[in-house]
Amino acid sequence: MKSVVRCALAMVLGCTLAAPAFAQWSNDPSKNLALADKTNSNDQVQPKLRPMTNNGWYVSWFDSDPSSPPPIGYDVYYQRLDKAGYEKLPHNGLLVADLTNSSTEDYGLDFDTSGNALLAFLDTREGVNQQVTAAKMSPTGRAVWGPLGVQLTSGSDSFAAPKIVGASDGGVVVGWTDNSNVVLQKLDPSGHPLWGSGIVLSETGFNYSLSDLHAADNGSVIVSWTRDNGFGSNRYLYANKLGPTGFLMWGTGHVHVLDSGSLQFGNFPYFVPDGKGGAVFAWYTSSPSLQSFAQHILASGAEAYPHNGAEASTNGKQIRVSPAASYRKATDEVFLFWTEEDSNQTKNGVYGQKFNSAGTRQWGDHGLVVVPLGADSQIFVQNVQSGTGALAAWVDQPASGNGTIQAAKLDGSGNIICAQFPISSVLSSKSRLAADIAKSGVAAIAFEDARSGNNGIYIQNVNSDCSLGNK
């Protein structure tokens, strides 16, 4: 594959932006911090967030603003928050790329060792066919790699779902799907490619689709992807670890995280780095049943849990979907939360499980009930490791298009130490929760919310004692 690189010197881009402080973390769940709340049929969607080393945050999203200068489409925006929740860039975010995308796909957000935001997305500025672009944005809003960023692809192939990570050696790794292959490229801090035309992961007769990408230890990265051989076939989950020079550290045969049964169609599971060179995976299957699993792949590529993962629950009378995992490094424990459903999928609840270092269930074979099965939909479940346990958050939706965001905190023994409480109590359409936690112990949840009549981007912090706002 030919790589096309567009990169401008940082000094060419002119002055940085100074932004007034518009707001801070709210202590009122009915008044969450609005990051992008334009009205006028504007659509602001698909938030991502990353905690920075200084306990601040980067948040990104797509914005389709009909009143913006042409071209009209879903544009890429980002915002930086300090640890108190003050916006450090203009309210409603700073434009990264003015695009003509009529819809959105998954994309990437991270930061590098210098604290710059990194974004990867499908770019329409190069012609009819969407290409993969990487952008580096400074904390003050400067486009370090120039206004067009670095274009990583060219030609008429079908590109999809790019991801980006800042490696610990200062480099930047970008991954994407190219037709039926997964491609990865490493860039130096100036945006120049280091891996030739890219590392291509492929298998004759099978489709590889990028699932997730994260930085690991010593300049390495871990990548995961799904594998199938056509619509209706079983879909598996593979992974590998690439060293700083692109060497496949887990072998050319890759790690088979799942190679029996099938992932749910359209499910591209995320994973969580374990901080020791490995990763924790969570996914759910559609075959032989709707079931949630976890797996811990160690730095060596060895499986810590049984092959094909540890089941969240052995309750055969109910089913479980859409799990989210977090990891406690100090005790080598994994926390998993998911949507539990009855066999007819008419009642929903939120359940949780803890696994020890060998993948043995610690909260009973049926898991812990956080929210009992009921008529409300309990969806978009997220969790972050907190204290000795975890903080779980989810959307409680009594009726389609109307919901609140609720949370609960459990300790390592499964005791509820913060009973269910609201993170966002405004009854409105909510979706696409993104959750993470800073080194300070303050968690944040970013989400889509249509409380103003169209989708906006909101965020709420949660302190370690489950209070909201600044302390």
C-alpha positions in Angstrom: 0.0 0.0 0.0 1.2 3.5 -0.8 1.4 5.9 2.1 0.8 9.6 1.5 2.2 11.9 4.2 1.1 15.5 4.7 3.0 17.1 7.5 3.7 20.8 8.2 6.1 22.2 10.7 4.4 23.3 13.9 5.7 26.8 13.6 3.9 27.4 10.4 0.5 27.1 12.0 0.5 30.4 13.8 -0.7 31.4 17.2 -2.4 29.3 19.8 -5.8 29.8 21.1 -6.7 31.2 24.5 -10.1 30.1 25.8 -12.2 31.5 28.6 -13.3 29.2 31.4 -17.0 28.5 30.8 -17.9 26.1 33.5 -16.6 23.4 35.8 -17.7 20.0 37.1 -21.3 20.2 38.2 -22.4 18.9 41.6 -26.0 18.7 40.3 -27.0 15.6 38.2 -29.7 17.7 36.5 -27.1 20.2 35.3 -24.2 18.2 33.7 -21.3 20.0 32.2 -22.2 20.7 28.5 -19.2 20.4 26.2 -21.2 20.8 22.9 -24.7 22.1 23.2 -25.5 23.8 19.9 -29.2 23.8 19.0 -30.6 24.5 15.5 -30.9 20.8 14.4 -27.2 20.4 15.2 -26.1 16.8 15.8 -23.2 16.3 18.1 -22.4 12.6 18.6 -20.0 9.8 19.5 -17.9 11.1 22.4 -14.6 9.6 23.5 -12.5 10.7 26.5 -9.0 10.0 27.8 -7.6 11.0 31.2 -4.3 12.9 31.0 -1.3 12.4 33.3 -2.1 15.8 35.0 -5.6 14.6 35.9 -7.2 16.7 33.1 -9.1 15.2 30.2 -9.3 15.1 26.4 -12.8 14.7 24.9 -13.6 14.4 21.2 -16.8 14.0 19.1 -18.4 14.5 15.7 -20.4 17.7 15.0 -22.8 18.1 12.1 -23.7 21.8 12.2 -26.1 22.9 9.4 -25.3 26.5 10.1 -21.5 26.1 9.8 -19.6 27.2 6.7 -19.6 24.6 3.9 -18.9 21.8 3.4 -21.6 20.4 5.6 -21.0 17.0 7.3 -19.9 15.4 10.5 -16.8 17.3 11.5 -14.2 16.2 14.1 -13.9 18.3 17.3 -12.0 18.1 20.6 -11.9 19.7 24.0 -9.4 19.8 26.9 -10.6 20.0 30.5 -8.5 20.7 33.5 -8.9 18.6 36.6 -11.6 21.0 37.9 -13.6 20.5 34.7 -12.9 23.9 33.2 -12.9 24.0 29.4 -9.4 25.1 28.2 -10.5 25.4 24.5 -13.5 27.3 23.1 -16.9 26.2 24.3 -18.4 23.7 21.8 -14.9 22.5 21.1 -12.2 23.2 18.6 -12.5 22.0 15.0 -9.9 19.4 14.0 -11.3 18.6 10.5 -14.1 20.1 8.4 -15.5 17.0 6.7 -18.4 16.0 4.4 -19.2 12.7 6.1 -22.9 12.0 6.0 -22.6 9.4 8.8 -20.0 8.4 11.3 -17.9 5.3 12.1 -15.7 4.5 15.0 -12.5 6.6 15.3 -9.6 7.1 17.6 -8.5 9.4 20.5 -5.4 9.3 22.6 -2.5 11.5 23.7 1.3 11.3 23.2 4.1 11.5 25.7 4.2 15.3 25.3 0.5 15.7 26.2 -0.8 16.4 22.6 -4.2 15.0 21.6 -4.1 12.3 18.9 -7.1 11.7 16.7 -7.6 9.3 13.7 -10.7 9.4 11.5 -12.0 8.9 8.0 -11.3 12.0 5.9 -13.3 13.3 3.0 -11.0 16.2 2.1 -8.9 14.1 -0.3 -11.7 13.3 -2.8 -14.7 11.0 -3.2 -13.2 8.1 -1.4 -12.6 8.4 2.4 -9.0 8.1 3.5 -7.5 7.6 7.0 -6.0 10.7 8.6 -4.1 11.2 11.8 -4.1 14.5 13.6 -1.9 15.8 16.4 -3.4 18.7 18.3 -1.6 20.6 21.1 -3.2 21.3 24.5 -3.6 24.9 23.4 -5.4 24.0 20.1 -2.5 24.1 17.6 -2.6 21.6 14.7 1.0 20.2 15.2 0.9 18.2 12.0 -0.6 21.0 9.9 -4.3 21.7 9.1 -4.7 18.5 7.1 -2.8 16.2 9.5 -1.1 13.1 8.1 -2.9 11.2 5.4 -2.1 7.5 5.8 -4.0 5.9 2.9 -4.7 6.6 -0.8 -6.6 4.9 -3.5 -10.1 3.3 -3.8 -9.9 0.7 -1.1 -12.6 0.6 1.6 -11.1 2.0 4.8 -12.8 1.8 8.1 -12.7 2.4 11.9 -9.2 3.9 12.4 -7.7 3.9 15.9 -4.7 5.8 17.2 -2.4 5.5 20.3 0.6 7.3 21.7 3.3 4.7 22.4 5.5 5.1 25.4 8.6 5.7 23.3 7.1 8.9 21.9 5.9 7.4 18.6 2.3 7.2 17.4 0.7 4.1 16.0 -2.4 4.2 13.8 -4.5 1.2 12.8 -7.4 0.7 10.4 -9.3 -1.8 8.3 -8.4 -1.9 4.6 -10.8 -4.0 2.7 -10.4 -7.4 4.4 -7.1 -6.6 6.1 -5.9 -4.7 9.2 -3.1 -2.3 8.6 -0.9 -0.5 11.2 1.6 2.3 10.7 3.9 4.0 13.2 4.7 7.7 13.0 7.6 9.6 14.6 6.8 12.7 16.6 6.9 14.8 13.4 4.4 12.6 11.6 6.8 10.6 9.4 6.0 6.9 8.8 8.4 4.4 10.3 7.0 1.1 9.2 7.4 1.5 5.4 4.0 0.9 3.8 2.6 -0.5 7.0 2.3 -3.8 8.9 -0.5 -5.8 7.2 -2.4 -8.4 9.1 -4.3 -10.7 6.7 -5.4 -14.3 6.0 -6.4 -15.7 2.7 -10.1 -16.3 2.5 -10.9 -14.4 5.7 -12.0 -10.9 6.6 -10.0 -9.0 9.3 -11.7 -5.9 10.8 -9.9 -3.8 13.4 -11.5 -3.9 16.8 -9.3 -2.0 19.2 -5.7 -0.6 19.7 -3.9 0.4 22.9 -0.3 1.3 23.9 1.5 -1.3 26.0 5.0 -1.5 27.6 8.4 -0.4 26.3 7.0 1.3 23.1 4.8 -1.7 22.1 1.1 -1.7 21.2 -1.6 -4.3 21.4 -4.1 -4.6 18.6 -7.3 -6.7 18.3 -9.5 -7.6 15.4 -12.4 -9.7 14.4 -12.1 -12.6 11.9 -14.8 -14.1 9.6 -15.2 -15.5 6.2 -18.4 -13.8 5.1 -21.8 -12.8 6.3 -23.4 -15.4 8.5 -20.1 -17.1 9.3 -18.7 -17.4 12.8 -16.9 -14.3 14.0 -13.8 -14.7 16.1 -11.6 -12.3 18.1 -7.8 -12.3 17.6 -5.0 -10.1 19.0 -1.3 -9.5 18.8 1.4 -7.3 20.3 3.7 -5.2 18.1 7.1 -4.1 19.3 8.6 -0.7 18.5 9.8 -1.9 15.1 6.6 -3.6 14.2 7.7 -7.1 15.2 4.8 -9.5 16.0 5.6 -10.3 19.6 2.8 -12.8 20.0 3.7 -14.7 16.9 2.5 -14.9 13.3 -0.3 -17.2 14.3 -1.6 -14.5 16.7 -3.5 -14.9 20.0 -6.9 -16.5 19.5 -8.9 -14.7 22.2 -12.1 -16.3 20.9 -12.1 -19.1 18.2 -15.3 -21.0 19.1 -18.9 -20.0 18.8 -19.3 -16.5 17.4 -19.2 -12.9 18.4 -22.5 -11.1 18.0 -22.7 -9.5 14.6 -21.6 -5.9 14.7 -19.8 -6.4 18.0 -16.2 -5.1 17.9 -15.0 -5.5 21.5 -12.8 -2.9 23.2 -10.1 -4.1 25.6 -8.3 -2.6 28.6 -4.5 -2.5 29.0 -3.4 -4.1 32.3 -0.5 -1.7 32.8 1.9 -4.7 32.8 2.2 -5.3 29.0 -1.0 -7.4 28.7 -4.7 -6.7 28.2 -8.1 -7.6 29.5 -10.8 -8.4 27.0 -14.6 -8.5 27.3 -17.1 -9.6 24.7 -20.4 -11.3 24.2 -21.4 -14.1 21.9 -24.5 -14.9 19.8 -23.6 -18.6 19.4 -24.0 -20.9 21.0 -25.9 -18.4 23.3 -26.0 -14.8 24.3 -23.3 -14.9 26.9 -20.6 -12.4 28.2 -17.0 -13.4 28.7 -13.7 -12.0 30.0 -10.1 -12.9 29.3 -6.7 -11.7 30.5 -3.9 -12.0 28.0 -0.5 -11.6 29.8 2.4 -9.6 28.5 3.9 -12.8 27.0 0.7 -13.6 25.1 -0.3 -16.4 27.4 -4.0 -16.8 28.5 -4.5 -16.3 32.2 -8.1 -17.5 32.0 -9.5 -20.7 30.3 -9.3 -20.7 26.5 -12.2 -18.8 24.9 -12.7 -16.9 28.2 -14.4 -17.1 31.5 -18.1 -16.9 31.6 -19.7 -14.1 33.5 -22.5 -16.3 34.8 -23.6 -19.9 34.6 -27.3 -18.9 34.9 -28.8 -20.8 31.9 -32.3 -19.3 32.4 -31.1 -15.8 31.6 -28.8 -14.2 29.0 -26.2 -11.4 29.1 -24.9 -8.9 26.6 -22.7 -5.8 26.1 -20.1 -6.3 28.9 -17.5 -3.7 30.0 -14.4 -4.7 31.9 -11.9 -2.9 34.2 -8.8 -4.2 35.8 -7.2 -3.8 39.3 -3.4 -4.1 38.8 -2.6 -4.4 42.6 -4.6 -7.6 43.0 -4.7 -8.9 39.4 -8.5 -8.8 39.4 -11.0 -8.1 36.6 -14.4 -6.5 37.2 -17.1 -7.1 34.6 -20.5 -5.5 34.3 -23.2 -6.1 31.7 -26.9 -6.0 30.7 -28.7 -9.1 32.1 -31.9 -10.1 30.3 -34.6 -12.8 30.7 -34.7 -15.5 28.1 -37.4 -13.5 26.1 -35.3 -10.3 26.3 -38.2 -8.4 27.7 -36.7 -7.6 31.1 -33.4 -6.0 31.7 -31.1 -5.6 34.7 -27.4 -4.8 35.5 -25.2 -7.5 36.9 -21.6 -7.7 37.8 -18.8 -10.2 38.4 -15.2 -10.3 39.7 -12.6 -12.7 38.4 -9.4 -13.6 40.2 -6.0 -14.0 38.5 -7.0 -17.4 37.1 -10.4 -16.3 35.8 -12.4 -17.9 38.7 -15.7 -16.2 39.4 -15.6 -14.5 42.9 -19.1 -13.0 43.1 -21.0 -16.3 42.8 -21.7 -18.3 39.7 -24.6 -16.1 38.7 -22.9 -12.8 39.5 -24.1 -10.0 41.6 -27.4 -8.2 41.0 -26.8 -4.4 40.8 -30.2 -3.7 39.2 -32.8 -6.5 39.3 -34.6 -7.6 36.0 -37.4 -5.1 35.3 -39.3 -3.4 32.6 -36.8 -0.5 32.1 -34.0 -1.0 29.6 -30.6 -1.0 31.3 -28.2 -0.2 28.5 -24.7 1.2 27.6 -23.2 -0.3 30.7 -19.7 1.0 31.6 -17.4 0.5 34.5 -14.1 1.8 35.8 -11.9 0.3 38.5 -12.2 2.3 41.7 -10.9 1.7 45.2 -10.8 -2.0 45.9 -13.8 -2.5 43.5 -15.4 -0.7 40.6 -17.8 2.1 39.7 -20.5 1.0 37.2 -22.7 3.3 35.2 -25.5 2.8 32.8 -28.5 4.3 31.1 -31.9 3.5 32.7 -34.5 3.9 30.0 -38.2 3.6 31.1 -39.3 4.3 27.5 -37.7 4.7 24.2 -35.9 8.0 23.9 -36.2 8.9 27.6 -33.6 7.8 30.1 -31.3 8.8 33.0 -27.7 7.8 33.8 -27.4 5.8 37.0 -24.4 4.5 38.8 -23.4 2.3 41.8 -20.0 1.5 43.4 -19.0 -1.9 44.8 -16.0 -2.9 46.8 -13.8 -5.8 46.1 -16.0 -8.2 48.1 -19.1 -7.2 46.1 -20.6 -5.0 48.8 -22.5 -2.0 47.6 -20.7 1.0 49.1 -22.6 3.6 47.0 -26.1 2.6 46.4 -27.6 3.5 43.0 -27.4 7.2 42.4 -28.0 9.5 39.4 -25.2 10.8 37.3 -27.6 12.5 34.9 -31.2 12.9 36.1 -32.6 14.8 33.2 -35.1 12.5 31.4 -34.0 12.6 27.8 -32.5 10.4 25.0 -29.0 9.3 26.2 -26.5 7.0 24.5 -22.9 6.1 23.8 -21.5 6.4 27.3 -17.7 6.6 27.5 -16.1 6.2 30.9 -12.6 6.4 32.3 -10.8 7.3 35.5 -7.9 9.7 36.3 -4.9 8.9 38.5 -6.5 11.1 41.1 -9.4 8.6 41.5 -11.9 11.0 39.8 -14.0 9.2 37.2 -15.7 10.8 34.3 -18.6 9.8 32.0 -19.1 11.5 28.6 -22.3 10.9 26.7 -24.7 11.9 24.0 -27.8 13.7 25.3 -30.8 15.1 23.4 -32.1 17.2 26.3 -32.1 20.4 24.1 -34.0 18.7 21.2 -30.9 17.5 19.4 -27.9 15.5 20.4 -25.3 17.3 22.4 -22.2 16.1 24.3 -22.2 16.3 28.1 -19.8 15.0 30.8 -20.0 14.4 34.5 -17.3 13.6 37.0 -17.7 11.2 39.9 -15.5 11.5 43.0 -14.1 8.5 44.8 -16.9 8.9 47.5 -19.5 9.0 44.7 -20.2 12.7 45.1 -20.3 14.9 42.0 -18.6 18.2 41.3 -15.4 19.6 42.8 -14.5 18.9 46.4 
